[in-house]
Amino acid sequence: MGRQSGPEASGKQARWRTGFEIELLAPAGRSRRDLAERTAAAFGGRVERFFHAQTEPSKVPGQPTFNNLSPGFRVRDGAGRPIAAFVCDITLQHDLDRAAPPQPGWYRIVSDDARLIRLAQRHCDPDAALAVVLAPLAALFGGTTETHPSGMVRVGDGEGRPVAVAAPLPGERERATEIVTAPLGPERDEVVARLLALAREEGFSLPREGATHIHFDGAPLRRARVFATLIGLLDRHGDALKQMVGVNPHCVRLGPWPDALAPLARSRAFRAADWPTAAAMLSTVGLSKYCDYNLKNILAADPAKDTVEVRVLPASLDPAPVLAAASLFEALLHWCVEREAVRRVPDRLDRLLAALDLPPEVRQAWIETAAEARG
């Protein structure tokens, strides 16, 4: 079993509620909207345009980042149930022609204040044309919009201070595509396989920096001892697991946890704490979402993303390695829950893998993959 093929089956444990984010690239001349429309047709549903919020690096001195809204497309099936969203990922850069002109109807809204971006997201119409999209924001601030010859539209407050800018979206940014599934249960394998089959049929490809992120429901993990076991497991074996699943060496926004996290999780005070106290302790160590294993979401009290996120998988148009990795990490999470009262994580990864609730042939395949990855 190679690093890109992976086991497919899961064990006897109940299926963990899981969401997937898979980064792909539309063929030249196409866009993520095309894949959304194809998906909606396949599921007998509809497409809704919305504003997708991101943070991007800035070259302006004293302003390290800008916040922006770009066009996203949400697909619902015929019964109105969410299937997936198709959004931009700003980290996908290498394969796009930065000199390409904007496509009609594609623009973004930019501000240096995340609060203003959230306000625009709530009050501006994602279906509106660029020339008028910021009018509701201008009305809120008692300001006016100014249109420049480039097509950029600026809105200021009543005293002329800048609030936000809407500008055409150049550089083939419409091709950057991240498929963000709805949270999935028993239907997980079928939905992921179907979405990736549609992407293959539409000619989508893998970006140089592409990654797959898996979000696991955080509710079963919100106990201090369980969370401490998870931290201990990933602190000891996270790098090896990363190599096992074939991490993309060109992927960005990965990296280690803060140095203070593992000692905190080993402390008696943390393990004895109730969850609110443990969460408050975790909030002091400087967690970031941009790391190999993102624990920050579970502390944010956002019901839409109350998750632990595994960020080390490569992008894939083949569902098999994606679903295999999901089953592996699902088994690891179940092991953490079951080992709540036990502090020690096995020193050797093969011994940990041997203890997982996976079919014997799948468990052995992962043990062999771990040995291959170790060299």
C-alpha positions in Angstrom: 0.0 0.0 0.0 1.6 3.3 -1.1 1.2 6.6 0.7 -1.4 7.8 -1.8 -3.7 4.7 -1.8 -4.3 4.0 1.9 -6.7 1.6 3.6 -10.4 2.1 2.9 -12.3 0.4 5.6 -13.1 1.6 9.1 -13.6 -0.4 12.3 -16.7 -1.1 14.4 -16.8 2.3 16.1 -19.6 4.7 15.3 -18.8 7.1 12.4 -17.4 10.4 13.7 -19.1 13.4 12.2 -16.7 14.8 9.8 -16.2 17.7 7.3 -13.7 17.9 4.4 -11.9 20.8 2.7 -10.3 19.7 -0.6 -8.2 22.2 -2.6 -8.4 21.9 -6.4 -7.8 24.0 -9.5 -10.3 24.6 -12.2 -9.1 24.2 -15.8 -8.1 27.4 -17.6 -11.2 29.4 -18.7 -13.4 27.7 -16.0 -14.1 28.4 -12.4 -15.3 27.0 -9.1 -18.8 28.2 -10.1 -18.8 25.7 -12.9 -18.1 22.9 -10.5 -20.8 24.2 -8.1 -23.4 24.2 -10.9 -22.4 20.7 -12.1 -22.7 19.5 -8.5 -26.1 21.1 -8.1 -27.4 19.4 -11.2 -26.0 16.0 -10.0 -27.8 16.4 -6.7 -31.0 17.9 -8.1 -30.4 21.1 -6.2 -29.5 24.7 -6.6 -26.5 27.1 -6.3 -26.5 30.1 -3.9 -23.8 32.7 -4.3 -22.3 34.1 -1.0 -19.4 36.0 0.3 -16.5 33.9 1.5 -14.3 35.6 4.1 -10.5 35.2 4.1 -7.3 36.8 5.5 -4.5 37.5 3.1 -0.9 38.8 3.6 -0.4 42.5 2.9 2.7 44.4 1.6 1.6 47.7 3.1 4.0 48.7 5.9 2.4 48.4 9.4 -0.6 46.4 8.0 0.4 42.7 8.0 -2.9 41.4 6.6 -6.0 42.4 4.8 -9.4 40.9 5.2 -11.4 40.1 2.1 -14.6 38.7 0.7 -14.6 36.7 -2.5 -17.3 34.9 -4.4 -18.3 31.5 -3.0 -21.0 29.1 -4.2 -23.1 27.0 -1.9 -24.9 23.9 -3.2 -28.1 22.5 -1.7 -29.8 19.4 -2.8 -33.5 19.2 -3.9 -34.6 19.0 -0.3 -32.6 22.1 0.6 -29.9 20.2 2.6 -26.4 21.6 2.3 -24.0 19.5 0.2 -20.8 21.6 -0.2 -19.5 25.1 -0.7 -17.0 26.0 -3.4 -14.7 28.8 -2.3 -11.4 30.5 -3.0 -8.2 29.6 -1.0 -5.7 32.4 -1.1 -2.8 30.0 -0.6 -3.2 28.6 -4.1 -0.9 30.8 -6.1 1.7 28.9 -8.2 -0.5 27.6 -11.0 -2.4 30.9 -11.7 -1.5 33.6 -14.2 -1.3 36.7 -12.0 -1.4 38.9 -15.1 -4.7 37.5 -16.3 -7.5 40.1 -16.5 -10.6 39.9 -14.3 -13.5 37.9 -15.5 -16.9 39.7 -15.7 -18.8 39.6 -12.4 -15.8 38.4 -10.4 -14.7 40.8 -7.7 -13.6 41.0 -4.0 -14.3 43.3 -1.1 -11.2 44.3 1.0 -10.8 46.1 4.3 -8.1 46.4 6.9 -10.6 45.7 9.7 -12.2 42.2 10.1 -15.2 43.8 11.8 -16.0 45.9 8.7 -15.7 42.8 6.6 -18.2 41.0 8.8 -20.5 43.9 8.5 -20.2 43.9 4.7 -20.8 40.1 4.7 -24.1 40.7 6.5 -25.4 43.7 4.6 -24.0 43.5 1.1 -25.7 41.4 -1.6 -23.4 38.8 -3.1 -25.4 38.8 -6.3 -25.0 42.6 -6.7 -22.9 44.1 -9.4 -19.5 45.5 -8.4 -20.6 49.1 -9.1 -23.4 48.9 -6.4 -22.4 46.2 -4.0 -21.0 48.6 -1.4 -24.1 50.9 -1.4 -25.5 49.3 1.8 -22.2 49.8 3.6 -22.1 53.4 2.5 -25.6 53.9 3.8 -24.7 52.4 7.2 -21.8 54.8 7.6 -23.5 57.8 6.1 -20.8 57.9 3.4 -20.7 57.7 -0.3 -19.1 55.4 -2.9 -16.4 56.5 -5.3 -15.7 54.6 -8.6 -12.3 54.8 -10.1 -11.4 54.3 -13.8 -9.9 50.9 -12.9 -13.4 49.7 -11.8 -12.5 49.8 -8.1 -15.2 51.1 -5.9 -14.3 52.8 -2.5 -16.6 53.6 0.3 -15.8 55.9 3.2 -17.7 57.0 6.3 -19.4 60.3 6.7 -16.0 62.0 7.3 -14.2 60.4 4.4 -12.3 57.8 6.3 -11.9 54.5 4.3 -14.3 51.7 5.2 -13.8 49.1 2.4 -12.9 48.7 -1.3 -14.5 46.5 -3.9 -12.2 45.6 -6.9 -12.2 43.3 -9.9 -10.7 40.0 -9.2 -7.6 39.4 -11.4 -5.0 36.7 -11.7 -7.3 33.7 -12.4 -8.5 33.7 -8.8 -11.8 32.3 -10.0 -9.9 29.0 -10.8 -8.9 28.5 -7.2 -11.3 26.0 -5.7 -11.8 24.6 -2.3 -14.6 22.1 -1.9 -15.9 22.5 1.7 -18.4 19.7 2.5 -21.2 19.9 4.9 -20.7 17.9 8.1 -21.0 14.2 7.1 -22.0 11.1 9.0 -22.7 7.6 7.5 -23.0 9.1 4.0 -19.4 10.4 4.2 -17.7 8.0 1.7 -20.5 8.3 -0.9 -20.6 12.1 -0.8 -16.8 12.6 -1.0 -16.5 10.0 -3.8 -19.3 11.7 -5.8 -17.9 15.2 -5.4 -14.4 14.2 -6.5 -15.8 12.2 -9.5 -17.6 15.4 -10.6 -14.4 17.4 -10.3 -12.5 14.8 -12.4 -15.2 14.9 -15.0 -15.0 18.7 -15.2 -11.2 18.6 -15.7 -10.1 19.9 -12.3 -6.5 19.3 -11.3 -4.3 19.4 -8.2 -2.7 22.7 -7.3 1.0 22.7 -6.4 0.3 23.9 -2.9 -2.9 21.9 -2.5 -4.0 20.3 0.7 -7.0 18.4 2.2 -8.2 19.4 5.6 -10.5 17.1 7.7 -12.6 18.6 10.5 -13.7 16.2 13.2 -16.6 17.1 15.5 -15.1 18.5 18.7 -18.0 17.5 21.1 -16.6 14.1 22.1 -13.2 15.6 22.9 -14.3 18.4 25.3 -13.0 16.7 28.4 -9.6 17.7 29.8 -8.2 14.2 30.1 -9.3 13.2 26.6 -7.9 16.4 25.1 -4.6 15.9 27.0 -4.3 12.4 25.6 -4.9 13.7 22.1 -2.3 16.4 22.5 0.2 13.8 23.9 -0.5 11.5 21.0 0.0 14.1 18.3 3.0 15.7 20.1 4.7 12.3 20.1 3.6 10.9 16.7 2.1 13.8 14.7 5.2 14.2 12.5 5.2 10.4 11.6 1.5 10.5 10.9 2.1 13.5 8.7 4.6 11.5 6.6 2.3 8.4 6.6 -0.5 10.3 4.8 1.9 11.8 2.3 1.9 15.5 3.2 2.5 17.8 0.3 5.9 19.5 0.8 4.7 22.6 -1.1 1.7 23.1 1.2 1.8 26.3 3.2 0.3 27.2 6.6 1.5 24.1 8.3 3.8 23.8 11.3 4.2 22.9 14.9 2.2 23.8 18.0 3.5 26.4 20.5 6.2 24.9 22.8 4.0 25.5 25.9 1.1 23.3 24.8 2.5 19.8 25.5 3.8 20.6 29.0 0.4 22.2 29.8 -1.4 19.1 28.7 0.8 16.9 30.9 0.2 19.0 34.0 -2.0 17.7 36.8 -3.9 21.0 36.9 -4.9 20.7 33.3 -6.0 17.0 33.5 -8.0 17.7 36.7 -9.8 20.7 35.2 -13.4 20.9 34.0 -13.7 21.7 30.3 -14.3 25.5 30.7 -11.2 25.8 32.9 -9.2 23.6 30.6 -10.3 25.7 27.6 -9.3 28.9 29.4 -5.8 27.4 30.1 -5.4 26.4 26.4 -6.2 29.9 25.3 -3.1 31.2 27.0 -0.5 29.3 24.9 -1.0 31.1 21.6 -2.7 28.4 19.5 -3.0 29.2 15.8 -5.2 27.5 13.1 -2.2 27.5 10.8 -0.5 24.4 12.0 -0.5 20.7 11.3 -3.3 19.9 13.8 -5.6 22.8 14.5 -7.0 22.8 18.0 -8.1 26.5 18.0 -11.6 26.0 16.6 -12.7 24.0 19.6 -12.0 26.9 21.9 -13.8 29.5 19.7 -17.3 28.6 20.8 -18.4 28.8 17.1 -21.1 26.1 16.6 -20.5 26.2 12.9 -16.9 25.0 13.3 -16.6 23.3 16.7 -13.9 20.9 15.5 -10.4 19.5 15.7 -8.8 19.9 12.2 -6.2 17.7 10.6 -4.4 19.8 8.0 -1.6 17.5 6.8 -3.2 15.6 4.0 -2.3 16.4 0.4 -5.0 17.4 -2.2 -6.5 14.5 -4.1 -8.9 13.8 -6.9 -9.0 10.2 -5.7 -11.4 9.6 -2.8 -9.6 6.5 -1.5 -6.6 8.1 0.2 -8.8 10.9 1.6 -11.3 8.5 3.1 -8.5 6.2 4.3 -6.9 9.0 6.2 -10.2 10.0 7.7 -10.7 6.5 9.0 -7.2 6.4 10.5 -7.6 9.7 12.4 -11.1 8.8 13.4 -9.7 5.6 15.0 -7.0 7.6 16.7 -9.7 10.0 18.2 -11.7 7.0 19.4 -8.6 5.6 21.1 -8.1 9.0 22.9 -11.7 9.0 24.1 -11.4 5.4 25.3 -8.1 6.1 27.1 -9.4 9.0 29.1 -8.2 7.6 32.4 -4.8 6.4 31.0 -2.0 9.0 30.6 0.6 7.1 28.6 0.8 7.2 24.8 2.9 4.3 23.4 6.4 5.4 22.5 6.3 3.4 19.2 3.8 4.3 16.5 3.4 0.7 15.4 2.2 -0.2 18.9 -0.3 2.7 18.8 -1.6 1.6 15.4 -1.9 -2.0 16.5 -4.2 -0.8 19.3 -6.7 1.0 17.0 -10.1 -0.3 16.2 -9.6 -1.0 12.5 -10.1 -4.2 10.5 -7.0 -6.4 10.9 -5.9 -6.0 7.3 -6.3 -2.3 7.3 -4.4 -2.0 10.6 -1.5 -4.0 9.2 -1.5 -1.9 6.1 -1.1 1.3 8.1 1.7 -0.3 10.2 3.5 -1.2 7.0 2.9 2.4 5.7 4.4 3.8 8.9 7.5 1.7 8.4 7.8 2.8 4.8 7.5 6.4 5.8 10.1 6.0 8.5 12.4 4.6 5.9 
